[in-house]
Amino acid sequence: MAFFSESIGISDSTFQIIRDLIHFKTGIYFENDKKDLLADKLSNRVLENGFTNFTDYYFKLKYEDSDTEWKELINCITVNETYFWREFDQINVIVNHLIPDLFENQKRSKIRIWSAACSTGEEPLTLAMAINEAGYFDKYSIQILASDASTNVINRAKSGLYKDRSFRNIPEDIKNKYFTKIDFQWKIDTEIHNKVDWFIKNLKNQNEFSFLYSSDIILCRNVFIYFSDEAIKEIVNTFYDKMPQLAYLFVGISESLLKLKTRFELIEKNNTFLYIKNEQ
Ligand SMILES: C[S@@+](CC[C@H](N)C(=O)[O-])C[C@H]1O[C@@H](n2cnc3c(N)ncnc32)[C@H](O)[C@@H]1O
């Protein structure tokens, strides 16, 4: 594959139609001041397709509706920053409060937890390790599902291999227990890795893997910061419509759904905020 590092200029009008098309397809919204950023991120795609300008690239995206090109585009525009034990207070609430309550008080026979923008997998694997530490895999039936729109990150998640930057927050004893060093990377324990099922799913395509929405707990963390309010509302409404009568949603700690006036109720548990659907 050829690799170009040149950035091609983009006119205001072409920026707007590409930005709107990307928004429609992914929910990700590039504000006007992000024009150069978008041009930098997509210049290689324009050149690799044999074009010299963004207008031709726009026509390909719009009228050929090429799945392959959309996958490449999503790989280029998404921000995949993540690490193990990120915003761990939320994971603690899931493990120490929500899971025991769902099984013991609500009498669920099995539960599903979905990490809906999982990037390279550190989030669902953190959950799997924490659940294992609590001894719940032997006691309860818990399914962990993980998805992302980017094919690159899901392929990396499936490999189970991680570099040092993923470990900036994980306790040393957990790292030593669940990872083995292989050259310059760390491989996660196979049993823990096998606790997670991986999917490539764009949150704007609500029909893709629609069973995921029946999850009892959804983590959709640190992704809505890139979306328009309109897209967040559409996605959160779908979560609400399809989740069970009692269910929980987590967004990143710097994100809030309050101004969007969704049907989820914001509650606080152990100094952590989460959203609850409670129609029991
Ligand atoms: C910053 S990472 C967050 C990872 C993890 N949830 C965390 O909090 O550490 C955001 C992820 O959202 C994914 N993403 C962006 N738009 C998406 C969409 N429309 N559908 C599914 N995933 C999307 C990106 O590919 C990226 O991996």
The ligand as an SDF file (V2000), in Angstrom:
LIG
                    3D

 27 29  0  0  0  0  0  0  0  0999 V2000
  -11.5520    7.4690   22.8410 C   0  0  0  0  0  0  0  0  0  0  0  0
  -12.0730    5.8460   22.4140 S   0  0  0  0  0  0  0  0  0  0  0  0
  -12.8690    5.3410   23.9210 C   0  0  0  0  0  0  0  0  0  0  0  0
  -12.5230    3.9270   24.2940 C   0  0  0  0  0  0  0  0  0  0  0  0
  -13.1080    3.4670   25.6520 C   0  0  0  0  0  0  0  0  0  0  0  0
  -14.5400    3.4750   25.6390 N   0  0  0  0  0  0  0  0  0  0  0  0
  -12.5950    4.3060   26.7870 C   0  0  0  0  0  0  0  0  0  0  0  0
  -13.3600    5.0620   27.3900 O   0  0  0  0  0  0  0  0  0  0  0  0
  -11.3940    4.2150   27.0850 O   0  0  0  0  0  0  0  0  0  0  0  0
  -13.4810    6.1980   21.3420 C   0  0  0  0  0  0  0  0  0  0  0  0
  -13.8190    5.0310   20.4150 C   0  0  0  0  0  0  0  0  0  0  0  0
  -15.0920    5.2870   19.8140 O   0  0  0  0  0  0  0  0  0  0  0  0
  -15.0790    4.6980   18.5300 C   0  0  0  0  0  0  0  0  0  0  0  0
  -16.1560    5.2640   17.7000 N   0  0  0  0  0  0  0  0  0  0  0  0
  -16.2330    6.4870   17.1310 C   0  0  0  0  0  0  0  0  0  0  0  0
  -17.3640    6.6110   16.4160 N   0  0  0  0  0  0  0  0  0  0  0  0
  -18.0330    5.4340   16.5400 C   0  0  0  0  0  0  0  0  0  0  0  0
  -19.2650    4.9550   16.0440 C   0  0  0  0  0  0  0  0  0  0  0  0
  -20.0540    5.6870   15.2520 N   0  0  0  0  0  0  0  0  0  0  0  0
  -19.6370    3.7090   16.3750 N   0  0  0  0  0  0  0  0  0  0  0  0
  -18.8560    2.9190   17.1870 C   0  0  0  0  0  0  0  0  0  0  0  0
  -17.6700    3.3300   17.6700 N   0  0  0  0  0  0  0  0  0  0  0  0
  -17.2680    4.5820   17.3600 C   0  0  0  0  0  0  0  0  0  0  0  0
  -13.6970    5.0170   18.0200 C   0  0  0  0  0  0  0  0  0  0  0  0
  -13.3090    4.1570   16.9640 O   0  0  0  0  0  0  0  0  0  0  0  0
  -12.8440    4.8660   19.2690 C   0  0  0  0  0  0  0  0  0  0  0  0
  -12.2210    3.6010   19.3240 O   0  0  0  0  0  0  0  0  0  0  0  0
  1  2  1  0
  2  3  1  0
  2 10  1  0
  3  4  1  0
  4  5  1  0
  5  6  1  0
  5  7  1  0
  7  8  2  0
  7  9  1  0
 10 11  1  0
 11 12  1  0
 11 26  1  0
 12 13  1  0
 13 14  1  0
 13 24  1  0
 14 15  1  0
 14 23  1  0
 15 16  2  0
 16 17  1  0
 17 18  1  0
 17 23  2  0
 18 19  1  0
 18 20  2  0
 20 21  1  0
 21 22  2  0
 22 23  1  0
 24 25  1  0
 24 26  1  0
 26 27  1  0
M  CHG  2   2   1   9  -1
M  END
$$$$
